[in-house]
Amino acid sequence: VQVVESGGALVQPGGSLRLSCVASGFTFSGYAMTRWRQAPGKECGWGAYISSAGNGGTSYADSVKGRFTISRDNSGNTVYLQMNSLKSEDTAVYYCKCPSYSTWGQGTQVTVSS
């Protein structure tokens, strides 16, 4: 199992960014996926969830609800995280993870600063 995150960048407050995560080594469409983040000096925290292809349900942490959208492209084994109205407190390393496996990717850095 492998996950590779990308798309992190330096962005100004109020800006937008889309993160990608490509997964391999398992039947991607059959599994839920999650997005996590770790801010400087803080523990890693859950941010978003998307169910497997069956019903596509999503859920979000209160801190990102209404601003972030998680989606998936099963043909490309990819999970996306569209982040809008970014705030300085969104600065973190962002990860994706399949809840059924213990594998973490290397993460991608998002910095929100003017």
C-alpha positions as YAML, in Angstrom:
chain: A
units: angstrom
residues:
- id: 1
  name: VAL
  ca: [0.00, 0.00, 0.00]
- id: 2
  name: GLN
  ca: [1.32, 3.41, -0.93]
- id: 3
  name: VAL
  ca: [-0.11, 6.92, -0.89]
- id: 4
  name: VAL
  ca: [1.57, 9.96, -2.43]
- id: 5
  name: GLU
  ca: [0.35, 13.45, -1.58]
- id: 6
  name: SER
  ca: [0.98, 16.53, -3.71]
- id: 7
  name: GLY
  ca: [-0.24, 20.03, -4.38]
- id: 8
  name: GLY
  ca: [0.96, 21.85, -1.29]
- id: 9
  name: ALA
  ca: [2.17, 25.43, -1.69]
- id: 10
  name: LEU
  ca: [2.44, 28.87, -0.14]
- id: 11
  name: VAL
  ca: [-0.87, 30.69, -0.53]
- id: 12
  name: GLN
  ca: [-2.26, 33.97, 0.76]
- id: 13
  name: PRO
  ca: [-5.09, 34.10, 3.30]
- id: 14
  name: GLY
  ca: [-8.42, 33.80, 1.53]
- id: 15
  name: GLY
  ca: [-6.88, 31.86, -1.31]
- id: 16
  name: SER
  ca: [-7.58, 28.38, -2.62]
- id: 17
  name: LEU
  ca: [-5.56, 25.25, -3.21]
- id: 18
  name: ARG
  ca: [-6.29, 21.72, -4.39]
- id: 19
  name: LEU
  ca: [-4.37, 18.80, -2.92]
- id: 20
  name: SER
  ca: [-4.10, 15.40, -4.60]
- id: 21
  name: CYS
  ca: [-3.36, 11.97, -3.21]
- id: 22
  name: VAL
  ca: [-2.65, 8.99, -5.43]
- id: 23
  name: ALA
  ca: [-3.05, 5.58, -3.81]
- id: 24
  name: SER
  ca: [-1.83, 2.18, -4.94]
- id: 25
  name: GLY
  ca: [-1.49, -1.37, -3.69]
- id: 26
  name: PHE
  ca: [-5.15, -1.97, -2.89]
- id: 27
  name: THR
  ca: [-8.55, -1.87, -4.60]
- id: 28
  name: PHE
  ca: [-9.00, 1.87, -4.22]
- id: 29
  name: SER
  ca: [-12.68, 2.07, -5.16]
- id: 30
  name: GLY
  ca: [-13.62, -0.34, -2.41]
- id: 31
  name: TYR
  ca: [-12.26, 1.69, 0.46]
- id: 32
  name: ALA
  ca: [-12.98, 4.92, 2.25]
- id: 33
  name: MET
  ca: [-10.25, 7.53, 2.37]
- id: 34
  name: THR
  ca: [-9.40, 10.25, 4.86]
- id: 35
  name: ARG
  ca: [-7.42, 13.48, 4.93]
- id: 36
  name: TRP
  ca: [-5.42, 14.54, 7.97]
- id: 37
  name: ARG
  ca: [-3.19, 17.44, 8.83]
- id: 38
  name: GLN
  ca: [-0.50, 18.28, 11.35]
- id: 39
  name: ALA
  ca: [0.07, 21.92, 12.22]
- id: 40
  name: PRO
  ca: [3.40, 23.07, 13.68]
- id: 41
  name: GLY
  ca: [3.71, 21.98, 17.30]
- id: 42
  name: LYS
  ca: [0.39, 20.12, 17.27]
- id: 43
  name: GLU
  ca: [-0.72, 16.53, 16.95]
- id: 44
  name: CYS
  ca: [-1.99, 15.16, 13.68]
- id: 45
  name: GLY
  ca: [-5.73, 15.68, 13.40]
- id: 46
  name: TRP
  ca: [-8.44, 14.30, 11.16]
- id: 47
  name: GLY
  ca: [-9.91, 16.69, 8.62]
- id: 48
  name: ALA
  ca: [-12.12, 14.94, 6.09]
- id: 49
  name: TYR
  ca: [-13.57, 11.57, 5.13]
- id: 50
  name: ILE
  ca: [-15.01, 10.15, 1.94]
- id: 51
  name: SER
  ca: [-16.65, 6.76, 1.71]
- id: 52
  name: SER
  ca: [-15.95, 4.16, -0.95]
- id: 53
  name: ALA
  ca: [-17.54, 4.36, -4.40]
- id: 54
  name: GLY
  ca: [-20.77, 2.86, -3.09]
- id: 55
  name: ASN
  ca: [-22.39, 6.00, -1.74]
- id: 56
  name: GLY
  ca: [-19.73, 8.74, -1.83]
- id: 57
  name: GLY
  ca: [-20.67, 10.10, 1.57]
- id: 58
  name: THR
  ca: [-18.42, 12.71, 3.11]
- id: 59
  name: SER
  ca: [-17.82, 14.26, 6.51]
- id: 60
  name: TYR
  ca: [-15.59, 17.04, 7.81]
- id: 61
  name: ALA
  ca: [-14.01, 18.34, 10.95]
- id: 62
  name: ASP
  ca: [-15.74, 21.47, 12.23]
- id: 63
  name: SER
  ca: [-12.61, 23.50, 11.56]
- id: 64
  name: VAL
  ca: [-12.81, 22.94, 7.80]
- id: 65
  name: LYS
  ca: [-16.52, 22.37, 7.22]
- id: 66
  name: GLY
  ca: [-17.92, 24.68, 4.57]
- id: 67
  name: ARG
  ca: [-14.46, 25.57, 3.25]
- id: 68
  name: PHE
  ca: [-12.92, 22.24, 2.25]
- id: 69
  name: THR
  ca: [-14.35, 19.62, -0.11]
- id: 70
  name: ILE
  ca: [-13.07, 16.06, -0.40]
- id: 71
  name: SER
  ca: [-13.69, 14.11, -3.60]
- id: 72
  name: ARG
  ca: [-12.33, 11.09, -5.38]
- id: 73
  name: ASP
  ca: [-11.63, 9.81, -8.88]
- id: 74
  name: ASN
  ca: [-11.68, 6.05, -8.74]
- id: 75
  name: SER
  ca: [-10.46, 5.71, -12.32]
- id: 76
  name: GLY
  ca: [-7.24, 7.42, -11.29]
- id: 77
  name: ASN
  ca: [-6.99, 6.11, -7.71]
- id: 78
  name: THR
  ca: [-6.93, 9.72, -6.56]
- id: 79
  name: VAL
  ca: [-8.41, 11.64, -3.65]
- id: 80
  name: TYR
  ca: [-8.67, 15.41, -3.89]
- id: 81
  name: LEU
  ca: [-9.03, 18.06, -1.21]
- id: 82
  name: GLN
  ca: [-10.28, 21.40, -2.50]
- id: 83
  name: MET
  ca: [-9.46, 24.07, 0.07]
- id: 84
  name: ASN
  ca: [-11.09, 27.48, -0.17]
- id: 85
  name: SER
  ca: [-11.05, 30.56, 2.05]
- id: 86
  name: LEU
  ca: [-7.76, 29.48, 3.53]
- id: 87
  name: LYS
  ca: [-6.69, 30.84, 6.90]
- id: 88
  name: SER
  ca: [-3.32, 31.05, 8.60]
- id: 89
  name: GLU
  ca: [-4.45, 28.32, 10.98]
- id: 90
  name: ASP
  ca: [-4.74, 25.95, 8.00]
- id: 91
  name: THR
  ca: [-0.95, 25.94, 7.76]
- id: 92
  name: ALA
  ca: [0.08, 22.31, 8.20]
- id: 93
  name: VAL
  ca: [1.46, 19.22, 6.56]
- id: 94
  name: TYR
  ca: [-1.46, 17.44, 4.91]
- id: 95
  name: TYR
  ca: [-1.74, 13.69, 4.64]
- id: 96
  name: CYS
  ca: [-4.14, 11.17, 3.19]
- id: 97
  name: LYS
  ca: [-4.77, 7.71, 4.56]
- id: 98
  name: CYS
  ca: [-6.96, 4.72, 3.98]
- id: 99
  name: PRO
  ca: [-8.52, 3.87, 7.37]
- id: 100
  name: SER
  ca: [-8.15, 0.15, 6.66]
- id: 101
  name: TYR
  ca: [-4.37, 0.34, 6.39]
- id: 102
  name: SER
  ca: [-1.61, 1.75, 8.58]
- id: 103
  name: THR
  ca: [0.34, 3.36, 5.74]
- id: 104
  name: TRP
  ca: [0.96, 7.11, 5.75]
- id: 105
  name: GLY
  ca: [2.39, 9.10, 2.89]
- id: 106
  name: GLN
  ca: [5.11, 11.73, 3.11]
- id: 107
  name: GLY
  ca: [2.63, 14.57, 3.31]
- id: 108
  name: THR
  ca: [2.51, 17.87, 1.46]
- id: 109
  name: GLN
  ca: [3.16, 21.26, 3.06]
- id: 110
  name: VAL
  ca: [0.52, 23.97, 2.94]
- id: 111
  name: THR
  ca: [1.51, 27.40, 4.21]
- id: 112
  name: VAL
  ca: [-1.06, 30.17, 4.42]
- id: 113
  name: SER
  ca: [0.65, 33.51, 4.84]
- id: 114
  name: SER
  ca: [0.76, 36.98, 3.36]
...
